[in-house]
């Protein structure tokens, strides 16, 4: 008989690149203001979009933060060549990721966008 998979593990807030637990998004101060997000020990950074409808702004926040606010570097990067990204559905209240997209019982699921620069990009 096959052992059942622990469903709670599927919703743990883990980095999509290294699988380490990540912290709840917090205010990250930048030269232009702040955004909600954070960083992982593996070097990935993330930005939180509470509505799940403004991923463009979250993407820009995460990418420029990953580049130490070097806008010239950030705008010159090529996806999959210079960085990788992943988007997770996320519930800030419970600090859990959701395997399902879209709506939860309490409204729209927020999104976390993770960006990790590949080796040699900032050198």
N, CA and C atoms as an extended XYZ file, in Angstrom:
369
Properties=species:S:1:pos:R:3:atomname:S:1:resname:S:1:resid:I:1 pbc="F F F"
N         0.846       -1.183        0.000 N   UNK     1
C         0.000        0.000        0.000 CA  UNK     1
C         0.891        1.246        0.000 C   UNK     1
N         0.552        2.205       -0.841 N   UNK     2
C         1.327        3.431       -0.957 CA  UNK     2
C         1.067        4.377        0.205 C   UNK     2
N         2.145        4.984        0.725 N   UNK     3
C         2.020        5.911        1.827 CA  UNK     3
C         1.417        7.220        1.322 C   UNK     3
N         0.518        7.801        2.092 N   UNK     4
C        -0.127        9.060        1.700 CA  UNK     4
C         0.834       10.223        1.859 C   UNK     4
N         0.748       11.146        0.944 N   UNK     5
C         1.588       12.336        0.986 CA  UNK     5
C         1.043       13.308        2.026 C   UNK     5
N         1.926       13.919        2.793 N   UNK     6
C         1.541       14.890        3.810 CA  UNK     6
C         1.183       16.203        3.119 C   UNK     6
N        -0.100       16.542        3.069 N   UNK     7
C        -0.571       17.736        2.364 CA  UNK     7
C        -0.060       19.032        2.996 C   UNK     7
N         0.230       19.028        4.310 N   UNK     8
C         0.722       20.244        4.954 CA  UNK     8
C         2.081       20.647        4.398 C   UNK     8
N         2.878       19.673        3.978 N   UNK     9
C         4.190       19.969        3.405 CA  UNK     9
C         4.040       20.716        2.087 C   UNK     9
N         2.978       20.430        1.358 N   UNK    10
C         2.757       21.093        0.073 CA  UNK    10
C         2.458       22.574        0.227 C   UNK    10
N         2.005       23.007        1.397 N   UNK    11
C         1.658       24.410        1.590 CA  UNK    11
C         2.677       25.183        2.418 C   UNK    11
N         3.739       24.521        2.862 N   UNK    12
C         4.771       25.231        3.620 CA  UNK    12
C         5.396       26.312        2.746 C   UNK    12
N         5.722       27.453        3.328 N   UNK    13
C         6.328       28.539        2.548 CA  UNK    13
C         7.805       28.257        2.268 C   UNK    13
N         8.073       27.610        1.149 N   UNK    14
C         9.432       27.215        0.781 CA  UNK    14
C         9.866       27.907       -0.501 C   UNK    14
N        11.137       28.286       -0.542 N   UNK    15
C        11.727       28.895       -1.723 CA  UNK    15
C        11.616       27.908       -2.894 C   UNK    15
N        11.166       28.363       -4.045 N   UNK    16
C        11.034       27.447       -5.178 CA  UNK    16
C        12.373       26.987       -5.758 C   UNK    16
N        13.464       27.641       -5.367 N   UNK    17
C        14.772       27.297       -5.923 CA  UNK    17
C        15.593       26.386       -5.024 C   UNK    17
N        15.519       26.593       -3.704 N   UNK    18
C        16.340       25.772       -2.795 CA  UNK    18
C        15.511       24.961       -1.803 C   UNK    18
N        14.211       25.208       -1.751 N   UNK    19
C        13.272       24.507       -0.875 CA  UNK    19
C        13.420       24.840        0.611 C   UNK    19
N        14.198       25.869        0.949 N   UNK    20
C        14.287       26.333        2.341 CA  UNK    20
C        13.031       27.128        2.673 C   UNK    20
N        12.628       27.089        3.950 N   UNK    21
C        11.506       27.915        4.396 CA  UNK    21
C        11.884       29.386        4.252 C   UNK    21
N        10.943       30.209        3.802 N   UNK    22
C        11.210       31.638        3.714 CA  UNK    22
C        10.349       32.400        4.721 C   UNK    22
N        10.816       33.600        5.064 N   UNK    23
C        10.122       34.443        6.039 CA  UNK    23
C         8.896       35.094        5.410 C   UNK    23
N         7.972       35.470        6.253 N   UNK    24
C         6.796       36.227        5.841 CA  UNK    24
C         7.279       37.535        5.180 C   UNK    24
N         6.662       37.971        4.081 N   UNK    25
C         7.079       39.224        3.459 CA  UNK    25
C         6.996       40.390        4.454 C   UNK    25
N         7.958       41.279        4.364 N   UNK    26
C         8.014       42.444        5.239 CA  UNK    26
C         8.366       43.664        4.387 C   UNK    26
N         8.277       44.856        4.963 N   UNK    27
C         8.629       46.062        4.222 CA  UNK    27
C        10.122       46.096        3.953 C   UNK    27
N        10.475       46.215        2.684 N   UNK    28
C        11.861       46.333        2.248 CA  UNK    28
C        12.033       47.761        1.747 C   UNK    28
N        12.929       48.508        2.361 N   UNK    29
C        13.155       49.897        1.978 CA  UNK    29
C        14.149       49.976        0.836 C   UNK    29
N        13.801       50.774       -0.180 N   UNK    30
C        14.671       50.992       -1.334 CA  UNK    30
C        14.842       52.497       -1.537 C   UNK    30
N        15.666       52.879       -2.513 N   UNK    31
C        15.859       54.296       -2.812 CA  UNK    31
C        14.569       54.974       -3.255 C   UNK    31
N        13.651       54.208       -3.855 N   UNK    32
C        12.400       54.772       -4.368 CA  UNK    32
C        11.220       54.592       -3.435 C   UNK    32
N        11.433       54.020       -2.273 N   UNK    33
C        10.335       53.795       -1.338 CA  UNK    33
C        10.461       52.457       -0.663 C   UNK    33
N         9.415       51.638       -0.775 N   UNK    34
C         9.462       50.310       -0.167 CA  UNK    34
C         8.504       49.386       -0.908 C   UNK    34
N         8.694       48.099       -0.683 N   UNK    35
C         7.781       47.077       -1.162 CA  UNK    35
C         7.763       45.958       -0.145 C   UNK    35
N         6.760       45.104       -0.218 N   UNK    36
C         6.718       43.958        0.668 CA  UNK    36
C         7.421       42.792       -0.010 C   UNK    36
N         8.368       42.207        0.706 N   UNK    37
C         9.110       41.094        0.138 CA  UNK    37
C        10.151       40.596        1.108 C   UNK    37
N        11.223       40.048        0.551 N   UNK    38
C        12.291       39.521        1.380 CA  UNK    38
C        13.324       38.821        0.533 C   UNK    38
N        14.184       38.065        1.202 N   UNK    39
C        15.223       37.322        0.496 CA  UNK    39
C        15.440       35.980        1.178 C   UNK    39
N        15.966       35.062        0.406 N   UNK    40
C        16.241       33.708        0.879 CA  UNK    40
C        17.751       33.552        1.053 C   UNK    40
N        18.144       32.576        1.833 N   UNK    41
C        19.572       32.311        2.041 CA  UNK    41
C        20.279       31.926        0.749 C   UNK    41
N        19.546       31.391       -0.225 N   UNK    42
C        20.165       30.960       -1.484 CA  UNK    42
C        20.438       32.128       -2.434 C   UNK    42
N        20.016       33.329       -2.051 N   UNK    43
C        20.241       34.497       -2.889 CA  UNK    43
C        19.017       34.954       -3.658 C   UNK    43
N        17.967       34.166       -3.652 N   UNK    44
C        16.727       34.571       -4.315 CA  UNK    44
C        16.076       35.701       -3.519 C   UNK    44
N        15.372       36.572       -4.213 N   UNK    45
C        14.590       37.624       -3.570 CA  UNK    45
C        13.141       37.446       -4.002 C   UNK    45
N        12.229       38.001       -3.219 N   UNK    46
C        10.824       37.894       -3.574 CA  UNK    46
C        10.085       39.169       -3.237 C   UNK    46
N         9.025       39.418       -3.999 N   UNK    47
C         8.137       40.550       -3.785 CA  UNK    47
C         6.716       40.022       -3.722 C   UNK    47
N         5.907       40.653       -2.888 N   UNK    48
C         4.535       40.214       -2.653 CA  UNK    48
C         3.547       41.159       -3.313 C   UNK    48
N         2.610       40.593       -4.057 N   UNK    49
C         1.501       41.333       -4.645 CA  UNK    49
C         0.228       40.823       -3.977 C   UNK    49
N        -0.370       41.598       -3.066 N   UNK    50
C        -1.523       41.097       -2.308 CA  UNK    50
C        -2.749       40.801       -3.161 C   UNK    50
N        -2.886       41.458       -4.300 N   UNK    51
C        -4.066       41.244       -5.138 CA  UNK    51
C        -3.856       40.144       -6.170 C   UNK    51
N        -2.615       39.855       -6.495 N   UNK    52
C        -2.327       38.905       -7.561 CA  UNK    52
C        -2.577       39.486       -8.936 C   UNK    52
N        -2.848       40.790       -8.996 N   UNK    53
C        -3.179       41.446      -10.271 CA  UNK    53
C        -2.162       42.501      -10.691 C   UNK    53
N        -1.124       42.676       -9.915 N   UNK    54
C        -0.135       43.708      -10.215 CA  UNK    54
C         1.268       43.100      -10.206 C   UNK    54
N         1.417       41.993      -10.903 N   UNK    55
C         2.695       41.282      -10.897 CA  UNK    55
C         3.806       42.067      -11.570 C   UNK    55
N         3.467       42.972      -12.479 N   UNK    56
C         4.496       43.780      -13.140 CA  UNK    56
C         5.278       44.611      -12.146 C   UNK    56
N         4.587       45.266      -11.261 N   UNK    57
C         5.250       46.082      -10.242 CA  UNK    57
C         6.056       45.208       -9.283 C   UNK    57
N         5.489       44.089       -8.884 N   UNK    58
C         6.212       43.167       -7.997 CA  UNK    58
C         7.466       42.635       -8.685 C   UNK    58
N         7.362       42.327       -9.975 N   UNK    59
C         8.504       41.841      -10.739 CA  UNK    59
C         9.617       42.889      -10.765 C   UNK    59
N         9.276       44.150      -11.065 N   UNK    60
C        10.270       45.228      -11.113 CA  UNK    60
C        10.916       45.400       -9.739 C   UNK    60
N        10.102       45.392       -8.686 N   UNK    61
C        10.650       45.517       -7.330 CA  UNK    61
C        11.645       44.399       -7.036 C   UNK    61
N        11.273       43.165       -7.333 N   UNK    62
C        12.145       42.023       -7.038 CA  UNK    62
C        13.411       42.049       -7.891 C   UNK    62
N        13.270       42.339       -9.176 N   UNK    63
C        14.430       42.329      -10.063 CA  UNK    63
C        15.433       43.417       -9.687 C   UNK    63
N        14.954       44.630       -9.431 N   UNK    64
C        15.884       45.703       -9.067 CA  UNK    64
C        16.499       45.454       -7.685 C   UNK    64
N        15.737       44.881       -6.780 N   UNK    65
C        16.279       44.539       -5.463 CA  UNK    65
C        17.362       43.473       -5.595 C   UNK    65
N        17.127       42.485       -6.459 N   UNK    66
C        18.132       41.443       -6.697 CA  UNK    66
C        19.418       42.032       -7.268 C   UNK    66
N        19.291       43.121       -8.013 N   UNK    67
C        20.447       43.783       -8.640 CA  UNK    67
C        21.011       44.908       -7.773 C   UNK    67
N        20.709       44.883       -6.487 N   UNK    68
C        21.177       45.925       -5.551 CA  UNK    68
C        20.803       47.322       -6.027 C   UNK    68
N        19.582       47.433       -6.578 N   UNK    69
C        19.010       48.689       -7.072 CA  UNK    69
C        19.785       49.305       -8.232 C   UNK    69
N        20.534       48.504       -8.952 N   UNK    70
C        21.226       48.943      -10.170 CA  UNK    70
C        20.252       48.770      -11.337 C   UNK    70
N        19.526       49.831      -11.659 N   UNK    71
C        18.489       49.780      -12.687 CA  UNK    71
C        19.066       49.442      -14.055 C   UNK    71
N        20.238       49.964      -14.362 N   UNK    72
C        20.860       49.672      -15.661 CA  UNK    72
C        21.133       48.180      -15.805 C   UNK    72
N        21.646       47.579      -14.763 N   UNK    73
C        21.888       46.137      -14.780 CA  UNK    73
C        20.571       45.382      -14.913 C   UNK    73
N        19.589       45.758      -14.099 N   UNK    74
C        18.310       45.049      -14.087 CA  UNK    74
C        17.644       45.044      -15.458 C   UNK    74
N        17.629       46.185      -16.139 N   UNK    75
C        16.939       46.278      -17.438 CA  UNK    75
C        17.709       45.610      -18.563 C   UNK    75
N        18.968       45.291      -18.331 N   UNK    76
C        19.762       44.614      -19.354 CA  UNK    76
C        19.770       43.097      -19.225 C   UNK    76
N        19.112       42.562      -18.191 N   UNK    77
C        19.131       41.119      -17.962 CA  UNK    77
C        18.145       40.383      -18.864 C   UNK    77
N        18.510       39.156      -19.197 N   UNK    78
C        17.689       38.307      -20.063 CA  UNK    78
C        17.153       37.137      -19.234 C   UNK    78
N        15.819       36.924      -19.263 N   UNK    79
C        15.255       35.793      -18.502 CA  UNK    79
C        15.856       34.463      -18.955 C   UNK    79
N        16.029       33.571      -18.012 N   UNK    80
C        16.574       32.224      -18.219 CA  UNK    80
C        18.068       32.221      -18.580 C   UNK    80
N        18.589       33.354      -18.988 N   UNK    81
C        20.017       33.470      -19.297 CA  UNK    81
C        20.757       34.117      -18.116 C   UNK    81
N        20.126       35.151      -17.535 N   UNK    82
C        20.727       35.892      -16.429 CA  UNK    82
C        20.017       35.663      -15.094 C   UNK    82
N        18.756       35.292      -15.144 N   UNK    83
C        17.989       35.043      -13.923 CA  UNK    83
C        16.871       34.054      -14.211 C   UNK    83
N        16.382       33.460      -13.120 N   UNK    84
C        15.218       32.595      -13.201 CA  UNK    84
C        14.147       33.181      -12.284 C   UNK    84
N        12.904       32.877      -12.592 N   UNK    85
C        11.817       33.397      -11.770 CA  UNK    85
C        10.767       32.334      -11.526 C   UNK    85
N         9.995       32.540      -10.481 N   UNK    86
C         8.903       31.637      -10.144 CA  UNK    86
C         7.824       32.443       -9.437 C   UNK    86
N         6.577       32.121       -9.715 N   UNK    87
C         5.447       32.814       -9.095 CA  UNK    87
C         4.664       31.794       -8.280 C   UNK    87
N         4.407       32.151       -7.011 N   UNK    88
C         3.654       31.286       -6.109 CA  UNK    88
C         2.387       31.986       -5.652 C   UNK    88
N         1.290       31.246       -5.539 N   UNK    89
C         0.093       31.758       -4.881 CA  UNK    89
C         0.370       31.704       -3.384 C   UNK    89
N        -0.007       32.772       -2.671 N   UNK    90
C         0.417       32.899       -1.276 CA  UNK    90
C        -0.663       33.568       -0.443 C   UNK    90
N        -0.867       33.071        0.768 N   UNK    91
C        -1.797       33.654        1.722 CA  UNK    91
C        -0.988       34.284        2.843 C   UNK    91
N        -0.970       35.608        2.886 N   UNK    92
C        -0.179       36.328        3.891 CA  UNK    92
C        -0.684       36.043        5.306 C   UNK    92
N        -2.002       35.949        5.458 N   UNK    93
C        -2.590       35.744        6.781 CA  UNK    93
C        -2.109       34.435        7.409 C   UNK    93
N        -2.079       33.364        6.617 N   UNK    94
C        -1.686       32.056        7.154 CA  UNK    94
C        -0.215       31.730        6.913 C   UNK    94
N         0.470       32.547        6.106 N   UNK    95
C         1.861       32.315        5.713 CA  UNK    95
C         2.016       30.923        5.101 C   UNK    95
N         1.171       30.678        4.100 N   UNK    96
C         1.163       29.407        3.387 CA  UNK    96
C         1.066       29.662        1.891 C   UNK    96
N         1.688       28.793        1.128 N   UNK    97
C         1.517       28.845       -0.322 CA  UNK    97
C         0.328       27.955       -0.660 C   UNK    97
N        -0.248       28.218       -1.813 N   UNK    98
C        -1.414       27.459       -2.228 CA  UNK    98
C        -1.118       26.754       -3.538 C   UNK    98
N        -1.373       25.467       -3.595 N   UNK    99
C        -1.164       24.771       -4.865 CA  UNK    99
C        -2.208       25.164       -5.906 C   UNK    99
N        -3.310       25.781       -5.465 N   UNK   100
C        -4.366       26.205       -6.380 CA  UNK   100
C        -4.200       27.678       -6.723 C   UNK   100
N        -4.558       28.029       -7.941 N   UNK   101
C        -4.519       29.418       -8.397 CA  UNK   101
C        -5.887       30.056       -8.154 C   UNK   101
N        -5.938       31.390       -8.117 N   UNK   102
C        -7.221       32.086       -8.110 CA  UNK   102
C        -7.737       32.457       -6.746 C   UNK   102
N        -8.979       32.102       -6.505 N   UNK   103
C        -9.689       32.555       -5.320 CA  UNK   103
C        -9.533       31.590       -4.149 C   UNK   103
N        -9.547       32.169       -2.958 N   UNK   104
C        -9.611       31.376       -1.743 CA  UNK   104
C       -10.959       31.672       -1.103 C   UNK   104
N       -11.224       31.097        0.040 N   UNK   105
C       -12.485       31.367        0.733 CA  UNK   105
C       -12.575       32.827        1.156 C   UNK   105
N       -11.475       33.470        1.337 N   UNK   106
C       -11.486       34.851        1.818 CA  UNK   106
C       -11.101       35.864        0.741 C   UNK   106
N       -11.196       35.507       -0.523 N   UNK   107
C       -10.919       36.458       -1.587 CA  UNK   107
C        -9.772       36.016       -2.464 C   UNK   107
N        -9.242       36.962       -3.216 N   UNK   108
C        -8.187       36.689       -4.176 CA  UNK   108
C        -6.901       36.272       -3.478 C   UNK   108
N        -6.259       35.259       -4.011 N   UNK   109
C        -4.972       34.818       -3.501 CA  UNK   109
C        -3.899       35.809       -3.939 C   UNK   109
N        -3.036       36.197       -3.014 N   UNK   110
C        -1.909       37.041       -3.367 CA  UNK   110
C        -0.863       36.221       -4.102 C   UNK   110
N         0.124       36.911       -4.646 N   UNK   111
C         1.192       36.244       -5.380 CA  UNK   111
C         2.545       36.694       -4.851 C   UNK   111
N         3.471       35.762       -4.850 N   UNK   112
C         4.869       36.059       -4.564 CA  UNK   112
C         5.643       35.790       -5.844 C   UNK   112
N         6.467       36.739       -6.242 N   UNK   113
C         7.334       36.487       -7.385 CA  UNK   113
C         8.759       36.375       -6.858 C   UNK   113
N         9.374       35.261       -7.141 N   UNK   114
C        10.756       34.991       -6.738 CA  UNK   114
C        11.664       35.184       -7.943 C   UNK   114
N        12.801       35.818       -7.712 N   UNK   115
C        13.813       35.989       -8.756 CA  UNK   115
C        15.162       35.608       -8.173 C   UNK   115
N        15.902       34.829       -8.944 N   UNK   116
C        17.251       34.457       -8.534 CA  UNK   116
C        18.192       34.725       -9.698 C   UNK   116
N        19.196       35.572       -9.427 N   UNK   117
C        20.207       35.846      -10.450 CA  UNK   117
C        21.080       34.612      -10.609 C   UNK   117
N        21.461       34.330      -11.825 N   UNK   118
C        22.350       33.208      -12.086 CA  UNK   118
C        23.797       33.635      -11.864 C   UNK   118
N        24.676       32.690      -11.673 N   UNK   119
C        26.083       32.989      -11.352 CA  UNK   119
C        26.720       33.894      -12.399 C   UNK   119
N        27.513       34.850      -11.917 N   UNK   120
C        28.276       35.724      -12.786 CA  UNK   120
C        27.548       36.966      -13.262 C   UNK   120
N        26.278       37.136      -12.904 N   UNK   121
C        25.515       38.283      -13.411 CA  UNK   121
C        25.986       39.595      -12.795 C   UNK   121
N        26.288       39.628      -11.528 N   UNK   122
C        26.662       40.881      -10.865 CA  UNK   122
C        28.162       41.135      -10.862 C   UNK   122
N        28.939       40.285      -11.511 N   UNK   123
C        30.404       40.455      -11.487 CA  UNK   123
C        30.850       41.426      -12.548 C   UNK   123
